[in-house]
């Protein structure tokens, strides 16, 4: 596992994102709110975190839903995973959506998402006329069936 240093500014009232266990891939991120935000069913809102980061070149930050919020309350992210590029310096905002039938209140300091920092690659395209054959071929969208 890689360990990297990432510069962070914390303008929130809360602790820095942190791993729950030694083997966790994602760090919990908290809402930074002056007042609670009530999400009605199917409503979405941009929730501030008060966090600003400077990633090293070659890394991205992915913002992902928290499984507990999704299962218990139907709360997810509109653009999952959200991507924060290495050259972005603005505040990290999280677009939450309420997919349940009940209103949900987001409170200040609530853990609203997970943050995963990972390496990425840039692609150089090589245009060709045909692709190599595989056993699967063009089969997709359930092609392999249930085993």
N, C-alpha and C positions, 0 to 999 in steps of 0.2 A: 504494500500500500504506500502510495506517495504521501508525503507530508510537505505542504508548502505554506509559506507565509503570505497572507493577504492583508493589505492595508484596509482598515475599516474606520469610518466615523460613525459614532453612535449618538444621534441626537434624540433618542427616545429616553424614556424614564426606566427602561428595562435592561436586563442583562443581554449580553451578546448572544447570537445564535450559538447553540451548543448541541453536541452529540449526547443522546440519552445513555448509550452504552459504548463500550470500546469498539464494537463491531458495527455500529450504526453507520450507514452511508449518508444519511440526511441529518441536518441540524434543524431543530425547531426554531421558527421565527415568530415573533409576537407582534400583535397589532399595537400601533402607537396612536391612540385616539384621545381627543379632548372630551368626547361624549360617546356613549354607545351608538352603534349603527344597527338599525333593525332592517334585516333583509326579508322582504315579503317573498312568498313562493314565486320562483322564476325570476326574481330580481337579482341584479348584479351590482357590485360597487367596488370601486378602487379603494383599498384599505392601505393607509400609509404604515410604514415600519420604522421610520426615523433612521434607517440604515443607508449608508453610502459606502461602496467598496471600489477598490482598484485591483482588478485581477491581473495576474501576470499574463503576458502574451501566450497564446496557445491554450488558455483555459476559458471555460464558460461556467456560469452559475445557472443551474436549473431550479425553478421554483415548482414544487409538486404539491398535490393535495395531501392532507393528513388523513390516513385511513380511518381513524376514530371519528373525525368530524363527518366524513363521507358516510360511514355506516350508521352512526347514531342519529345524525341530523340532516343528511343529504346535502352537505356543504362541500363544494368542489371548486375548482378553478376553471375559468372560461377557456383560457389558453394553456392547456397543460401538456407537457411541461412548458412553463414560461422560460424564456432564455434571456439571460443578462450577459451581454458581450463584454469582452475585456476592455473595450474603450468607452463604455458607458460610465458616467460619473454622477448621474442623478440619483435621487432617492429611490430605493426599491419600493415599488407599490405592488400589491397583490390583488388581482381581480377575482373576488369571491363571487360565487353564484349559489343561490338557494334552490336546490332541485327537489325539495320536499314540498309537502302541502301545508306546512305550518311556518309562521314567521320564526326567524332565528335572530337572536341578538348577539352581535359581535361586541365584546367588551374590551376595554383597554387592557393590554397585557396578555390577552388570550393567545394561545399558540394557534396560528391560522394556516401555516403551511410548513413544508420542509424545504430546505435549501441543500442542493447537492452541487459541489464544485468538482468539475471533471475536465480532463484534457479533450481537445477536439483536433480533427485533421481538416486541412483544406484539400479539395479535390481538383485534380487536373483531368479534364475529360479527354478521352481517346475515342473519337468517332470511328465506328466500324460498320460494316454492312450486315454482319451476322454475329450472333452470340454463341458460345459453346453450349452443347446439349447437356441437360441434366436429367435425372430420373423424373423429377417433378415437372419439368418443362414449363408450360404456360398455366398450369393449374394453380388456382388461388382461391381465396375467400371460401374456406371450408373444404378445399380439395382433398386434404389428407383425412378428413372424416374423424370419427371418434374411435379411439383405440381402447 
